[in-house]
Amino acid sequence: MSKQILLIEDDPDLAELISDYLTMNYYDVHHAGLGQEGLELLDTKERDIDLVVLDLMLPDMDGMQVCQKIRGNKNNMTNKVPIIMLTAKGDTTDRVLGLEMGADDYISKPFEPRELLARIRAVIRRHEQPNQADSQSDSLTFGRLSVFPDSHEVTIDDEAVRLTTHQFQLLHYFATHSGKVLNREQLWQAMPNDDSSDNIDRAIDVHISRLRALIEDNPRQPKRIITVRGVGYQFATDQV
């Protein structure tokens, strides 16, 4: 059965773009142009909506109010529905406030439709596994890429990516240290069973080259594993 998305967005052109793209990817989209309309639609379909995509700037009330009303409704299941907020603002305060109000994720305009799709998939996947939130088996998700520590599985767009043991160990280390610049010695230690090379720098570079070939959209212009010249590598926190 297709997942049901409630889109609360007053811009008709953007709403049509998002609706068409999500429909092409097998989601059913219910659109509301006003905050109150969205709340009423959510109440009507409370057991059907899998996720809300909510614009921050609406004509009748702001998205923060809508989010607060959804989370404050204790009389039905709508208070637990996952929410992704959309906004034209890039201000960190808005982002933090939205998350504190109960939003599960946040994306700033302009954005690529596939980035929104990736975030929707990741948020729904996390929401469907609530009992695993504190388990090692919970996924580490970066855009369309997810790493599952317990099962040693990796997916991109929910499609499995086959990795060797060394490649998985390396990727898992990157994922648990995202945003940090790591030198080759640190990366070597992430693969404790690999003592087959006297040239650590060269061995790590080969491993990373092969890993990039498997997880990057364009290995020649990597967006996930970034080279920091003279130091090592960095795994990008924000990915599409």
MARBA-3410 file (N, C-alpha, C, O; in Angstrom, 1 decimal):
240
0.8,-1.2,0.0,0.0,0.0,0.0,0.9,1.2,0.0,1.9,1.3,0.7 ~ 0.5,2.2,-0.8,1.3,3.5,-0.9,1.2,4.2,0.4,0.2,4.3,1.1 ~ 2.3,4.9,0.8,2.4,5.8,1.9,1.6,7.0,1.6,1.5,7.5,0.5 ~ 0.9,7.5,2.7,0.0,8.7,2.5,0.8,9.9,3.1,1.2,10.0,4.3 ~ 0.9,11.0,2.3,1.6,12.2,2.7,0.6,13.3,2.7,-0.1,13.6,1.7
0.6,14.1,3.8,-0.2,15.3,3.9,0.7,16.5,3.6,1.7,16.7,4.4 ~ 0.5,17.2,2.6,1.3,18.4,2.2,0.6,19.7,2.5,-0.5,19.9,2.0 ~ 1.1,20.4,3.5,0.5,21.7,3.9,1.4,22.8,3.3,2.4,23.1,4.0 ~ 1.0,23.4,2.2,1.8,24.3,1.5,0.9,25.3,0.7,0.1,24.8,-0.1 ~ 1.1,26.6,0.9,0.2,27.6,0.2,0.7,28.0,-1.2,-0.1,28.5,-1.9
1.9,27.7,-1.5,2.4,28.0,-2.9,1.9,26.9,-3.9,2.4,25.8,-3.8 ~ 1.0,27.3,-4.8,0.4,26.3,-5.6,1.4,25.6,-6.6,1.3,24.4,-6.9 ~ 2.4,26.4,-7.1,3.4,25.8,-8.0,4.3,24.8,-7.3,4.5,23.8,-7.8 ~ 4.8,25.2,-6.1,5.6,24.3,-5.3,4.8,23.1,-4.9,5.3,21.9,-4.9 ~ 3.6,23.3,-4.5,2.7,22.1,-4.1,2.5,21.2,-5.2,2.6,19.9,-5.0
2.3,21.7,-6.4,2.1,20.8,-7.6,3.4,20.1,-7.9,3.4,18.9,-8.2 ~ 4.6,20.8,-7.8,5.9,20.1,-8.1,6.1,19.0,-7.1,6.5,17.9,-7.5 ~ 5.9,19.2,-5.8,6.1,18.2,-4.8,5.2,17.1,-5.0,5.6,15.9,-4.9 ~ 3.9,17.4,-5.2,2.9,16.3,-5.3,3.2,15.4,-6.5,3.1,14.2,-6.4 ~ 3.5,16.1,-7.6,3.8,15.3,-8.9,5.0,14.4,-8.6,5.0,13.2,-9.1
6.1,14.9,-8.0,7.3,14.1,-7.8,7.0,12.9,-6.9,7.5,11.8,-7.1 ~ 6.3,13.2,-5.8,6.1,12.1,-4.8,5.1,11.1,-5.4,5.2,9.9,-5.1 ~ 4.2,11.5,-6.2,3.2,10.6,-6.9,4.0,9.7,-7.8,3.7,8.5,-7.9 ~ 5.0,10.3,-8.5,5.8,9.5,-9.4,6.6,8.4,-8.7,7.0,7.4,-9.2 ~ 6.9,8.7,-7.4,7.6,7.7,-6.6,6.7,6.9,-5.6,7.1,6.4,-4.6
5.4,6.8,-6.1,4.5,5.9,-5.4,4.0,6.3,-4.1,3.7,5.5,-3.2 ~ 3.9,7.6,-3.8,3.2,8.1,-2.6,1.9,8.7,-3.0,1.7,9.3,-4.1 ~ 0.9,8.7,-2.1,-0.4,9.4,-2.3,-0.3,10.7,-1.5,0.0,10.7,-0.3 ~ -0.5,11.8,-2.2,-0.4,13.1,-1.6,-1.7,13.8,-1.4,-2.5,13.8,-2.4 ~ -2.0,14.3,-0.2,-3.2,15.0,0.1,-2.7,16.5,0.4,-1.9,16.7,1.3
-3.3,17.4,-0.4,-2.7,18.8,-0.3,-3.7,19.7,0.4,-4.9,19.7,0.2 ~ -3.2,20.6,1.3,-3.9,21.6,1.9,-3.1,22.9,1.8,-1.9,22.9,2.0 ~ -3.8,24.0,1.4,-3.2,25.3,1.2,-3.1,26.2,2.5,-2.5,27.2,2.5 ~ -3.9,25.8,3.5,-4.0,26.5,4.7,-3.7,25.6,5.9,-3.9,24.4,5.9 ~ -3.2,26.2,7.0,-2.9,25.4,8.2,-4.1,24.8,8.8,-4.1,23.6,9.1
-5.2,25.5,8.9,-6.4,25.0,9.5,-7.0,23.9,8.6,-7.5,22.9,9.1 ~ -6.9,24.1,7.3,-7.4,23.1,6.4,-6.6,21.8,6.5,-7.1,20.7,6.5 ~ -5.3,21.9,6.7,-4.4,20.8,6.9,-4.7,20.0,8.2,-4.7,18.8,8.2 ~ -5.0,20.8,9.3,-5.4,20.2,10.6,-6.7,19.4,10.5,-6.8,18.3,11.0 ~ -7.6,20.0,9.8,-8.9,19.3,9.6,-8.8,18.0,8.7,-9.4,17.0,9.0
-7.9,18.1,7.7,-7.7,17.0,6.8,-7.0,15.9,7.6,-7.3,14.7,7.4 ~ -6.0,16.3,8.5,-5.3,15.3,9.3,-6.3,14.6,10.3,-6.2,13.4,10.5 ~ -7.2,15.4,10.9,-8.2,14.8,11.8,-9.1,13.8,11.0,-9.4,12.7,11.6 ~ -9.4,14.1,9.8,-10.3,13.3,9.0,-9.7,12.0,8.7,-10.3,10.9,8.7 ~ -8.4,12.0,8.4,-7.6,10.9,7.9,-6.6,10.4,8.9,-5.5,9.9,8.6
-6.9,10.5,10.2,-5.9,10.4,11.3,-5.2,9.0,11.2,-4.0,9.0,11.6 ~ -5.9,8.0,10.8,-5.2,6.7,10.8,-4.5,6.4,9.5,-3.9,5.3,9.3 ~ -4.6,7.3,8.5,-4.1,7.0,7.2,-2.8,7.8,6.9,-2.0,7.3,6.1 ~ -2.6,9.0,7.4,-1.5,9.8,7.1,-0.2,9.2,7.7,-0.2,9.0,8.9 ~ 0.8,9.0,6.9,2.1,8.5,7.3,3.1,9.6,7.6,4.0,9.3,8.4
2.9,10.8,7.0,3.9,11.8,7.3,3.3,13.2,6.8,2.5,13.2,5.8 ~ 3.6,14.2,7.5,3.2,15.6,7.1,4.4,16.4,6.7,5.4,16.5,7.3 ~ 4.2,17.0,5.5,5.2,18.0,5.0,4.6,19.3,5.2,3.6,19.6,4.6 ~ 5.2,20.1,6.1,4.6,21.4,6.6,5.4,22.6,6.3,6.6,22.7,6.7 ~ 4.8,23.5,5.6,5.5,24.8,5.3,5.4,25.7,6.5,4.4,25.7,7.2
6.5,26.4,6.8,6.6,27.3,7.9,5.7,28.5,7.8,5.1,29.0,8.7 ~ 5.7,29.1,6.6,5.0,30.3,6.3,3.7,30.1,5.6,3.6,29.7,4.4 ~ 2.6,30.2,6.3,1.2,29.9,5.8,0.4,31.2,6.0,0.6,32.0,6.9 ~ -0.7,31.4,5.2,-1.4,32.6,5.3,-2.2,32.8,6.5,-2.4,33.9,7.0 ~ -2.8,31.7,7.1,-3.7,31.8,8.2,-3.0,31.6,9.6,-3.4,32.1,10.6
-2.0,30.8,9.6,-1.2,30.5,10.8,0.2,30.0,10.4,0.3,29.4,9.4 ~ 1.2,30.2,11.3,2.5,29.8,10.9,2.7,28.3,11.2,1.9,27.7,12.0 ~ 3.7,27.7,10.5,3.9,26.2,10.6,4.2,25.8,12.1,3.9,24.7,12.4 ~ 4.8,26.7,12.8,5.1,26.4,14.2,3.8,26.1,15.0,3.7,25.1,15.8 ~ 2.8,26.9,14.7,1.5,26.8,15.4,0.8,25.4,15.0,0.2,24.7,15.8
0.9,25.2,13.7,0.3,23.9,13.2,1.0,22.7,13.8,0.3,21.8,14.3 ~ 2.3,22.8,13.9,3.1,21.7,14.5,2.7,21.5,15.9,2.5,20.4,16.4 ~ 2.6,22.6,16.6,2.2,22.6,18.1,0.9,22.0,18.3,0.6,21.2,19.2 ~ -0.1,22.3,17.4,-1.5,21.8,17.5,-1.5,20.3,17.2,-2.2,19.6,17.9 ~ -0.7,19.9,16.3,-0.6,18.4,16.0,0.0,17.7,17.1,-0.6,16.7,17.6
1.1,18.2,17.7,1.7,17.5,18.8,0.9,17.6,20.1,1.0,16.7,21.0 ~ 0.1,18.6,20.2,-0.7,18.8,21.4,-2.0,18.1,21.4,-2.8,18.1,22.4 ~ -2.4,17.4,20.3,-3.7,16.7,20.2,-3.5,15.3,20.8,-3.0,14.4,20.1 ~ -4.0,15.2,22.0,-3.8,13.9,22.7,-5.0,12.9,22.5,-5.1,11.8,23.1 ~ -6.0,13.4,21.7,-7.3,12.6,21.6,-7.2,11.6,20.5,-8.1,10.7,20.4
-6.3,11.7,19.6,-6.2,10.7,18.6,-4.7,10.4,18.2,-3.8,10.9,18.9 ~ -4.5,9.7,17.1,-3.1,9.2,16.7,-2.3,10.3,16.0,-1.2,10.1,15.8 ~ -3.0,11.5,15.7,-2.3,12.4,14.9,-1.1,13.1,15.6,-0.2,13.6,14.9 ~ -1.1,13.0,16.9,0.0,13.7,17.6,1.4,13.0,17.5,2.4,13.5,17.8 ~ 1.4,11.8,16.9,2.6,11.0,16.7,3.0,11.0,15.3,4.1,10.4,15.0
2.3,11.6,14.4,2.6,11.5,12.9,3.9,12.3,12.7,4.1,13.4,13.2 ~ 4.9,11.7,12.0,6.1,12.4,11.7,5.9,13.7,10.8,5.0,13.7,10.0 ~ 6.7,14.7,11.1,6.6,16.0,10.4,7.9,16.5,9.9,8.9,16.4,10.6 ~ 7.9,16.9,8.6,9.1,17.5,8.0,8.7,19.0,7.7,7.7,19.2,7.0 ~ 9.4,19.9,8.2,9.1,21.3,8.0,9.8,21.9,6.8,11.0,21.6,6.6
9.1,22.7,6.0,9.7,23.4,4.8,9.7,24.9,5.2,8.8,25.5,5.8 ~ 10.8,25.6,4.8,10.8,27.0,5.0,11.8,27.7,4.1,12.8,27.1,3.6 ~ 11.5,29.0,3.8,12.4,29.8,3.0,13.5,30.4,3.8,14.5,31.0,3.3 ~ 13.3,30.3,5.1,14.3,30.9,6.0,15.4,29.9,6.3,15.2,28.7,6.4 ~ 16.7,30.4,6.3,17.8,29.6,6.6,18.3,29.8,8.0,19.4,29.3,8.4
17.5,30.6,8.8,18.0,30.9,10.2,18.0,29.7,11.1,17.0,29.0,11.2 ~ 19.1,29.5,11.8,19.3,28.4,12.7,18.2,28.4,13.8,17.7,27.4,14.2 ~ 17.8,29.6,14.3,16.8,29.7,15.3,15.5,29.1,14.9,14.9,28.4,15.7 ~ 15.1,29.3,13.7,13.8,28.7,13.2,13.9,27.2,13.1,13.0,26.5,13.5 ~ 15.1,26.7,12.7,15.3,25.3,12.6,15.2,24.6,14.0,14.5,23.6,14.2
15.9,25.2,15.0,15.9,24.7,16.3,14.5,24.7,16.9,14.1,23.8,17.5 ~ 13.8,25.9,16.7,12.5,26.0,17.3,11.6,25.0,16.7,10.7,24.4,17.4 ~ 11.7,24.8,15.4,10.8,23.8,14.7,11.0,22.4,15.3,10.1,21.7,15.5 ~ 12.3,22.0,15.5,12.6,20.7,16.0,12.1,20.6,17.5,11.6,19.6,17.9 ~ 12.3,21.7,18.2,11.8,21.7,19.6,10.3,21.6,19.7,9.7,21.0,20.7
9.6,22.1,18.7,8.1,22.0,18.7,7.7,20.6,18.3,6.5,20.3,18.5 ~ 8.6,19.8,17.9,8.2,18.4,17.6,8.4,17.9,16.2,8.0,16.8,15.8 ~ 8.9,18.8,15.3,9.2,18.4,13.9,10.3,17.3,13.9,11.2,17.4,14.8 ~ 10.2,16.4,13.0,11.2,15.3,12.9,12.4,15.7,12.0,13.5,15.2,12.2 ~ 12.2,16.6,11.1,13.2,17.0,10.2,12.9,18.4,9.6,11.8,18.9,9.8
13.8,18.9,8.9,13.7,20.3,8.5,14.5,20.5,7.2,15.6,20.0,7.1 ~ 13.9,21.2,6.2,14.6,21.4,4.9,14.3,22.8,4.4,13.1,23.2,4.4 ~ 15.3,23.5,4.0,15.2,24.9,3.6,15.0,25.0,2.1,15.6,24.2,1.3 ~ 14.1,25.9,1.7,13.9,26.2,0.3,15.1,27.1,-0.2,15.6,27.9,0.6 ~ 15.5,27.0,-1.4,15.0,26.0,-2.4,15.7,24.6,-2.2,16.8,24.6,-1.6
15.1,23.6,-2.6,15.6,22.2,-2.4,15.3,21.4,-3.6,14.3,21.7,-4.4 ~ 16.1,20.3,-3.8,15.8,19.4,-4.9,14.7,18.4,-4.4,14.7,18.0,-3.3 ~ 13.7,18.1,-5.3,12.7,17.2,-4.9,13.2,15.8,-4.4,12.6,15.2,-3.5 ~ 14.3,15.4,-5.0,14.8,14.1,-4.5,15.4,14.2,-3.1,15.5,13.2,-2.4 ~ 15.8,15.4,-2.7,16.3,15.5,-1.3,15.1,15.4,-0.3,15.2,14.7,0.7
14.0,16.0,-0.7,12.8,15.9,0.1,12.4,14.4,0.2,12.0,13.9,1.2 ~ 12.4,13.7,-1.0,12.0,12.3,-1.0,12.9,11.5,-0.1,12.4,10.6,0.6 ~ 14.2,11.7,-0.1,15.1,11.0,0.7,14.8,11.2,2.2,14.9,10.3,3.0 ~ 14.5,12.4,2.5,14.2,12.7,3.9,12.9,12.1,4.4,12.8,11.6,5.5 ~ 11.9,12.1,3.5,10.7,11.4,3.8,10.9,10.0,4.0,10.4,9.4,5.0
11.6,9.3,3.2,11.9,7.9,3.3,12.6,7.6,4.6,12.3,6.7,5.4 ~ 13.6,8.4,5.0,14.4,8.2,6.2,13.5,8.4,7.4,13.6,7.6,8.4 ~ 12.7,9.5,7.4,11.9,9.8,8.6,10.8,8.7,8.8,10.6,8.2,9.9 ~ 10.2,8.2,7.7,9.2,7.2,7.8,9.8,5.9,8.3,9.3,5.2,9.1 ~ 11.0,5.6,7.8,11.7,4.4,8.2,12.0,4.4,9.7,11.8,3.4,10.4
12.5,5.6,10.2,12.8,5.7,11.6,11.5,5.6,12.5,11.4,5.0,13.5 ~ 10.4,6.2,11.9,9.1,6.2,12.7,8.5,4.8,12.8,7.9,4.4,13.7 ~ 8.8,3.9,11.8,8.2,2.6,11.7,9.0,1.6,12.6,8.6,0.5,12.8 ~ 10.2,2.1,13.1,11.0,1.2,14.0,11.2,1.9,15.3,12.4,2.1,15.8 ~ 10.1,2.3,16.0,10.3,3.1,17.3,11.0,2.3,18.4,11.6,2.9,19.2
10.8,1.0,18.4,11.4,0.2,19.5,12.9,0.0,19.3,13.6,-0.6,20.2 ~ 13.5,0.4,18.2,14.9,0.2,17.9,15.7,1.5,18.0,16.9,1.5,17.7 ~ 15.1,2.5,18.6,15.7,3.8,18.6,17.0,3.8,19.4,18.0,4.5,19.0 ~ 17.1,3.0,20.4,18.3,2.9,21.3,19.1,1.7,21.0,20.1,1.4,21.7 ~ 18.8,1.0,19.9,19.5,-0.2,19.6,20.6,0.0,18.6,20.5,1.0,17.8
21.6,-0.8,18.6,22.7,-0.6,17.6,22.2,-0.9,16.2,22.8,-0.4,15.2 ~ 21.1,-1.6,16.1,20.5,-2.0,14.8,19.8,-0.8,14.1,19.5,-0.8,12.9 ~ 19.6,0.3,14.9,19.0,1.5,14.3,19.9,2.0,13.2,21.1,2.0,13.3 ~ 19.3,2.5,12.1,20.1,3.0,11.0,20.8,4.3,11.3,20.3,5.1,12.0 ~ 21.9,4.5,10.6,22.6,5.8,10.5,22.2,6.3,9.1,22.7,5.8,8.1
21.4,7.4,9.0,20.9,7.8,7.7,21.5,9.2,7.4,21.5,10.1,8.2 ~ 21.9,9.3,6.1,22.5,10.5,5.5,21.9,10.7,4.2,22.3,10.1,3.2 ~ 20.8,11.5,4.1,20.1,11.6,2.8,19.5,10.3,2.3,18.7,9.7,3.0 ~ 20.0,9.8,1.2,19.5,8.6,0.6,20.2,7.4,1.1,19.9,6.2,0.8 ~ 21.3,7.6,1.8,22.2,6.5,2.3,21.9,6.1,3.7,21.8,7.0,4.6
21.7,4.8,4.0,21.5,4.4,5.3,22.5,3.2,5.6,22.7,2.4,4.8 ~ 23.0,3.2,6.8,23.9,2.2,7.3,23.3,1.5,8.5,22.9,2.2,9.5 ~ 23.2,0.2,8.5,22.6,-0.6,9.5,23.7,-1.4,10.3,24.1,-2.4,9.7 ~ 24.1,-0.9,11.4,25.3,-1.6,12.1,25.1,-3.0,12.5,26.1,-3.8,12.2 ~ 24.0,-3.4,13.0,23.8,-4.8,13.4,23.8,-5.8,12.3,24.5,-6.8,12.4
23.1,-5.5,11.2,23.0,-6.4,10.1,24.1,-6.2,9.1,24.2,-7.0,8.1 ~ 25.0,-5.2,9.2,26.1,-4.9,8.3,25.5,-4.7,6.9,26.1,-5.2,5.9 ~ 24.4,-4.0,6.8,23.7,-3.7,5.6,23.8,-2.2,5.3,23.9,-1.3,6.2 ~ 23.9,-1.9,4.0,23.9,-0.5,3.5,22.9,-0.4,2.4,22.8,-1.2,1.5 ~ 22.1,0.7,2.4,21.1,0.9,1.3,21.3,2.4,0.8,21.6,3.3,1.5
21.0,2.5,-0.5,20.8,3.8,-1.1,19.5,3.8,-1.8,19.2,2.9,-2.7 ~ 18.6,4.8,-1.5,17.2,4.8,-2.0,16.6,3.4,-1.7,15.8,2.9,-2.5 ~ 16.8,2.9,-0.5,16.2,1.6,-0.1,16.7,0.4,-0.9,16.1,-0.7,-0.7 ~ 17.7,0.6,-1.7,18.3,-0.5,-2.5,19.6,-1.0,-1.8,20.4,-0.1,-1.5 ~ 19.8,-2.3,-1.7,21.0,-2.8,-1.0,22.2,-2.5,-1.8,22.2,-2.6,-3.0
23.3,-2.1,-1.1,24.6,-1.9,-1.7,25.6,-3.0,-1.1,25.7,-3.1,0.2 ~ 26.2,-3.8,-1.9,27.1,-4.9,-1.4,28.4,-4.3,-1.1,29.1,-3.7,-2.0 ~ 28.9,-4.5,0.2,30.2,-4.1,0.6,31.0,-5.2,1.2,30.4,-6.2,1.7 ~ 32.3,-5.2,1.0,33.1,-6.2,1.7,33.2,-5.8,3.2,32.7,-4.7,3.6 ~ 33.7,-6.7,4.0,33.8,-6.4,5.5,34.6,-5.2,5.7,34.2,-4.4,6.6
35.7,-5.0,5.1,36.6,-3.9,5.3,35.9,-2.6,4.8,36.0,-1.6,5.5 ~ 35.2,-2.7,3.7,34.4,-1.5,3.2,33.3,-1.1,4.2,33.1,0.1,4.4 ~ 32.6,-2.1,4.8,31.6,-1.7,5.7,32.2,-1.1,7.0,31.7,-0.2,7.5 ~ 33.3,-1.7,7.5,33.9,-1.2,8.7,34.3,0.3,8.5,34.2,1.1,9.4 ~ 34.9,0.5,7.3,35.3,1.9,7.0,34.1,2.8,6.9,34.2,3.9,7.5
33.1,2.4,6.2,31.9,3.3,6.1,31.2,3.5,7.4,30.8,4.6,7.7 ~ 31.1,2.5,8.2,30.5,2.6,9.5,31.3,3.6,10.4,30.7,4.4,11.1 ~ 32.6,3.5,10.3,33.5,4.5,11.1,33.2,5.9,10.6,33.1,6.8,11.4 ~ 33.2,6.1,9.3,32.8,7.4,8.8,31.5,7.9,9.3,31.3,9.0,9.7 ~ 30.5,7.0,9.2,29.1,7.4,9.6,29.0,7.8,11.1,28.2,8.7,11.4
29.8,7.1,11.9,29.7,7.5,13.3,30.6,8.6,13.7,30.6,9.1,14.8 ~ 31.4,9.1,12.7,32.2,10.3,12.9,31.9,11.4,11.9,32.9,12.1,11.4 ~ 30.7,11.4,11.4,30.4,12.4,10.3,30.7,13.8,10.7,30.5,14.2,11.8 ~ 31.2,14.5,9.7,31.5,15.9,9.9,33.0,16.2,10.4,33.5,17.3,10.4 ~ 33.6,15.1,10.9,34.9,15.2,11.5,36.0,14.9,10.4,35.7,14.0,9.6
37.1,15.6,10.4,38.2,15.3,9.5,39.0,14.2,10.1,39.5,14.3,11.2 ~ 39.1,13.1,9.4,39.8,11.9,9.9,41.1,11.7,9.1,41.1,11.7,7.9 ~ 42.2,11.4,9.8,43.5,11.1,9.1,43.5,9.6,8.8,42.7,8.8,9.2 ~ 44.5,9.2,8.0,44.5,7.8,7.5,44.8,6.8,8.6,44.4,5.7,8.5 ~ 45.6,7.3,9.6,45.9,6.4,10.7,44.6,6.0,11.5,44.4,4.9,11.8
43.7,7.0,11.7,42.4,6.8,12.4,41.6,5.8,11.5,40.9,4.9,12.1 ~ 41.6,6.0,10.2,40.8,5.2,9.4,41.3,3.7,9.3,40.6,2.8,9.3 ~ 42.6,3.6,9.4,43.3,2.3,9.4,42.9,1.5,10.7,42.6,0.3,10.6 ~ 42.8,2.2,11.8,42.4,1.6,13.1,41.0,1.1,13.0,40.6,0.3,13.8 ~ 40.2,1.7,12.1,38.8,1.3,12.0,38.7,-0.1,11.4,37.6,-0.7,11.4
39.8,-0.6,10.8,39.8,-1.9,10.1,40.8,-2.7,10.8,41.9,-3.0,10.2 ~ 40.6,-3.2,12.1,41.7,-3.8,12.9,42.2,-5.1,12.3,43.3,-5.6,12.6 ~ 41.4,-5.8,11.4,41.8,-7.0,10.9,42.7,-6.9,9.6,43.2,-7.9,9.1 ~ 42.8,-5.6,9.2,43.6,-5.4,8.0,45.0,-5.1,8.3,45.4,-3.9,8.6 ~ 45.9,-6.1,8.2,47.3,-5.9,8.5,48.2,-6.3,7.3,49.3,-6.7,7.4
47.5,-6.2,6.1,48.1,-6.8,4.9,49.0,-5.8,4.2,49.6,-6.2,3.1 ~ 49.1,-4.6,4.6,49.9,-3.6,3.9,50.9,-2.9,4.7,50.6,-2.5,5.9 ~ 52.1,-2.6,4.2,53.1,-1.8,4.9,52.9,-0.3,4.6,53.4,0.5,5.3 ~ 52.1,0.0,3.5,51.9,1.4,3.1,50.5,1.7,3.5,49.5,1.6,2.7 ~ 50.3,2.3,4.7,48.9,2.5,5.2,48.2,3.6,4.4,47.1,3.4,4.0
48.9,4.7,4.1,48.3,5.7,3.3,47.7,5.2,2.0,46.6,5.5,1.6 ~ 48.6,4.5,1.3,48.1,3.9,0.0,47.0,2.9,0.1,46.0,3.0,-0.7 ~ 47.0,2.1,1.2,46.0,1.1,1.4,44.6,1.8,1.7,43.6,1.4,1.1 ~ 44.7,2.8,2.5,43.4,3.6,2.8,42.9,4.3,1.6,41.7,4.2,1.3 ~ 43.8,4.9,0.8,43.3,5.5,-0.4,42.6,4.6,-1.4,41.6,4.9,-2.0
43.2,3.3,-1.5,42.6,2.3,-2.3,41.2,1.9,-1.8,40.2,1.8,-2.6 ~ 41.1,1.7,-0.5,39.8,1.3,0.1,38.8,2.4,-0.1,37.6,2.1,-0.5 ~ 39.2,3.7,0.0,38.2,4.8,-0.1,37.8,4.9,-1.6,36.7,5.2,-1.9 ~ 38.8,4.7,-2.5,38.4,4.8,-3.9,37.4,3.7,-4.3,36.5,4.0,-5.1 ~ 37.6,2.5,-3.8,36.6,1.5,-4.0,35.3,1.7,-3.4,34.2,1.4,-3.9
35.3,2.3,-2.2,34.1,2.6,-1.5,33.3,3.7,-2.2,32.1,3.6,-2.3 ~ 34.0,4.7,-2.6,33.3,5.8,-3.4,32.7,5.2,-4.7,31.6,5.7,-5.0 ~ 33.3,4.3,-5.3,32.7,3.7,-6.5,31.4,3.0,-6.2,30.5,2.9,-7.1 ~ 31.2,2.7,-5.0,29.9,2.0,-4.6,28.8,2.9,-4.0,27.6,2.6,-4.2 ~ 29.2,4.0,-3.4,28.2,4.8,-2.7,28.1,6.2,-3.3,27.1,6.9,-2.9
29.0,6.6,-4.1,28.9,8.0,-4.7,28.1,8.0,-6.0,28.2,7.0,-6.8 ~ 27.3,9.0,-6.2,26.6,9.2,-7.5,27.6,9.4,-8.6,27.5,8.8,-9.7 ~ 28.7,10.1,-8.3,29.8,10.4,-9.3,31.1,10.3,-8.5,31.5,11.2,-7.9 ~ 31.8,9.1,-8.5,33.0,8.9,-7.7,34.1,10.0,-8.0,34.9,10.2,-7.2 ~ 34.1,10.5,-9.3,35.1,11.5,-9.6,34.8,12.9,-8.9,35.7,13.7,-8.8
33.5,13.1,-8.5,33.2,14.3,-7.8,32.4,13.9,-6.5,31.2,14.1,-6.4 ~ 33.1,13.3,-5.6,32.4,12.8,-4.4,31.8,13.8,-3.5,32.3,14.9,-3.3 ~ 30.6,13.5,-3.1,29.8,14.4,-2.2,29.6,13.8,-0.8,29.3,14.5,0.1 ~ 30.0,12.5,-0.6,29.8,11.8,0.7,31.2,11.8,1.4,31.3,12.2,2.5 ~ 32.1,11.2,0.7,33.5,11.1,1.3,34.3,12.2,0.7,34.7,12.1,-0.5
34.6,13.2,1.4,35.3,14.4,0.9,36.8,14.4,1.3,37.2,14.1,2.4 ~ 37.7,14.6,0.3,39.1,14.7,0.5,39.5,16.0,1.1,39.1,17.1,0.6 ~ 40.2,16.0,2.3,40.7,17.2,2.9,42.2,17.1,2.7,42.9,16.4,3.4 ~ 42.7,17.9,1.7,44.1,17.8,1.3,45.1,18.0,2.4,44.9,19.0,3.2 ~ 46.0,17.2,2.5,47.1,17.3,3.5,46.7,16.8,4.9,47.5,16.8,5.8
45.4,16.3,5.0,45.0,15.8,6.3,44.4,14.4,6.2,44.9,13.5,6.9 ~ 43.3,14.3,5.4,42.7,13.0,5.3,41.3,13.1,4.6,41.3,13.6,3.5 ~ 40.3,12.6,5.3,39.0,12.6,4.7,37.9,13.0,5.7,38.1,12.9,6.9 ~ 36.8,13.5,5.1,35.6,13.9,5.9,34.3,13.3,5.3,34.1,13.3,4.1 ~ 33.5,12.7,6.2,32.2,12.2,5.8,31.2,13.2,5.9,31.0,13.7,7.1
30.5,13.6,4.8,29.6,14.8,4.9,28.4,14.4,5.7,27.8,13.4,5.6 ~ 28.0,15.4,6.6,26.8,15.2,7.4,25.5,15.4,6.6,24.6,14.7,6.8 ~ 25.5,16.5,5.8,24.3,16.8,5.0,24.5,16.2,3.6,25.4,16.6,2.9 ~ 23.7,15.2,3.3,23.8,14.6,2.0,22.4,14.5,1.3,21.4,14.6,2.0 ~ 22.5,14.4,0.0,21.2,14.3,-0.8,21.0,12.8,-1.1,20.0,12.5,-1.7
END
